[in-house]
Amino acid sequence: MATDIIFPKIGFSMTEGQIVEWSVGEGEQVNEGDTLFLLEADKSTNEVEAPASGILRIGVPTGETVQVGTVIGTIE
């Protein structure tokens, strides 16, 4: 069963952010708790951990600005 990767809300007033870098490539194995991607919002950069273990399917590429709550990929 696939787990959606949701773009998180890091700060109280955060409504959007940018995916700075995926730490794992498309089709690669990721383990729950590993750093999945870096996001930038409100002039800070934060690491986001994988919510599950499995194979990463990226839905939103590096450099894209994303609304909080958007599904940006899945882990199968």
N, C-alpha and C positions, 0 to 999 in steps of 0.2 A: 504494500500500500504506500502510495506517494505521500510525502509530507510537504506542504506548501512552505515556501520561504517568504515570510511577510516582512516588508520594509518597516523597521521598528520606529517608534517614537522615543527619542532619547531625551529631549528636553521638554519642559512644560509647554512652551509656545511653538514647538517644532511642527511644521506642516509638510515640509518636504526636505529632501537632502539629495546628495549625489553619491553614487557608487564610485569610489576612488579606485578601488582595485579588488578583484576577486582573488582570494588567496589560494583557491583550488580551481583547476581548469575544468572545462566542460567534459563530462564523461568520466571524471576521476572519482575515486573513492574518497569519502569524507567520513569522519567519525564524530559522533555527537560531542559537542564541547570544543571541537577544533575551531580555530578562527576561519570563518567562511569568507567574509569580505570586510573591507574598510569603508565606512561611510563618513561623509563630511556634511556637517550642518551647524549653523550658528557659529562659524569660524573655529570649530573643533573637529578633530578626526577621532572616530571610535571604531574599535574592533567589534564585529558581531559574530557570535558563535553559532555553529550548526545546531539546529534543534533536534536532529536525528542522525543516524548513520545510514550510509548508502551511497548511491551514485548521483553526482550532481548534474542537474540539467539547468542551465542558465537561461533565463527568460529576458533579462535586461542587461545589456552590455555595460562595461566600464565607461564612465564619463556621463552617463545618463542622469538627469535629475528626476527624482521619483517622489510621488506623494506618499505620505505615511499610510500604511495599511495596504499598499499595493503588493500583489504577489509578484515577486521578482525571479522566481525559479522554483524548482522542486528537488527533493531528494527521494530517489526511488529505491 
